[in-house]
Amino acid sequence: MTMLEDGFPEFTAALEEMDGLCLTKRTIDEKTYQFICFALAIRSRSAPGVKKHFHDALMAGATVKEMSYILALTMQQTAEADGDWTHAVLGDWTELLKKDYVCTCHLKEH
């Protein structure tokens, strides 16, 4: 039993209900579903999810060429998002070059 199952069973039950709804109310075909799940598993760094959805996509008719494209697309989109976020965080990065720069990231108000 996981900590969530033991300490917050209502939450795990709600997750299971969501899983069921996504399965029974699906409006896309199996292969497309597996493509999306494969990309999300890559993005969330879920090794079991990547393996499962890679296999399940092939079983739904996907080709290795298609899976390679989904992998490349996920990497490309992730790189763009990571780049946008990093540029926004760094902002005027020249401020970071100053010797008297003080990072307030870890300072807590007392």
C-alpha positions as CSV (number, residue, x, y, z in Angstrom):
1,M,0.0,0.0,0.0
2,T,1.3,3.4,-0.9
3,M,1.4,6.4,1.5
4,L,-1.5,8.0,-0.4
5,E,-3.6,4.9,-0.4
6,D,-3.1,4.6,3.4
7,G,-3.2,8.3,4.4
8,F,-5.6,9.8,1.8
9,P,-7.6,7.0,0.3
10,E,-10.3,9.4,-1.0
11,F,-7.7,11.0,-3.2
12,T,-6.5,7.7,-4.7
13,A,-10.1,6.7,-5.3
14,A,-10.7,10.0,-7.1
15,L,-7.6,9.4,-9.3
16,E,-9.0,6.0,-10.2
17,E,-12.3,7.5,-11.0
18,M,-10.6,10.0,-13.3
19,D,-8.7,7.2,-15.0
20,G,-12.0,5.4,-15.6
21,L,-13.7,8.5,-17.0
22,C,-10.8,9.1,-19.4
23,L,-11.1,5.5,-20.6
24,T,-14.9,5.3,-21.0
25,K,-15.4,8.8,-22.4
26,R,-12.5,8.8,-24.8
27,T,-13.2,10.7,-28.0
28,I,-10.0,9.8,-29.9
29,D,-8.7,6.6,-31.4
30,E,-6.4,4.3,-29.5
31,K,-3.2,5.1,-31.5
32,T,-3.7,8.9,-31.0
33,Y,-4.3,8.3,-27.3
34,Q,-1.1,6.3,-27.0
35,F,0.8,9.0,-28.9
36,I,-0.4,11.6,-26.4
37,C,0.4,9.4,-23.4
38,F,3.8,8.5,-24.8
39,A,4.7,12.2,-25.2
40,L,3.4,13.1,-21.7
41,A,5.3,10.2,-20.2
42,I,8.5,11.5,-21.8
43,R,7.8,15.0,-20.5
44,S,7.1,13.8,-17.0
45,R,10.1,11.5,-17.1
46,S,8.1,8.4,-16.3
47,A,10.2,5.4,-17.4
48,P,7.4,2.9,-17.0
49,G,5.0,5.2,-18.8
50,V,7.4,5.6,-21.7
51,K,7.8,1.9,-22.1
52,K,4.1,1.1,-21.6
53,H,2.8,3.7,-24.1
54,F,5.6,2.9,-26.6
55,H,4.5,-0.7,-26.6
56,D,0.8,0.0,-26.5
57,A,1.1,2.5,-29.4
58,L,2.8,-0.2,-31.5
59,M,0.0,-2.6,-30.6
60,A,-2.5,0.0,-31.7
61,G,-0.8,0.1,-35.2
62,A,1.9,2.8,-34.8
63,T,5.2,2.3,-36.5
64,V,8.7,2.9,-35.0
65,K,9.0,5.8,-37.5
66,E,5.9,7.4,-36.0
67,M,7.1,6.8,-32.5
68,S,10.5,8.4,-33.4
69,Y,8.6,11.4,-34.7
70,I,6.6,11.7,-31.5
71,L,9.8,11.5,-29.5
72,A,11.4,14.2,-31.7
73,L,8.3,16.4,-31.5
74,T,8.2,16.1,-27.7
75,M,11.9,17.0,-27.4
76,Q,11.5,20.0,-29.7
77,Q,8.4,21.3,-27.9
78,T,10.1,20.7,-24.6
79,A,13.2,22.6,-25.6
80,E,11.1,25.6,-26.7
81,A,9.2,25.6,-23.5
82,D,12.3,25.2,-21.4
83,G,14.0,28.0,-23.4
84,D,11.1,30.4,-23.0
85,W,10.9,29.7,-19.2
86,T,14.6,30.1,-18.7
87,H,14.8,33.3,-20.6
88,A,11.9,34.7,-18.6
89,V,13.6,33.7,-15.3
90,L,16.9,35.2,-16.3
91,G,15.3,38.4,-17.5
92,D,18.1,41.0,-17.6
93,W,20.8,38.4,-17.1
94,T,23.5,41.2,-17.1
95,E,22.3,42.0,-13.5
96,L,23.7,38.6,-12.5
97,L,27.2,39.6,-13.6
98,K,27.4,42.3,-11.0
99,K,29.6,41.5,-8.0
100,D,27.1,43.0,-5.6
101,Y,24.2,40.9,-7.0
102,V,22.1,39.3,-4.2
103,C,19.9,36.4,-4.9
104,T,16.7,36.7,-2.9
105,C,15.4,33.3,-3.9
106,H,16.3,31.6,-0.6
107,L,15.7,34.6,1.7
108,K,12.7,34.2,3.9
109,E,10.8,37.0,5.6
110,H,11.0,36.9,9.4
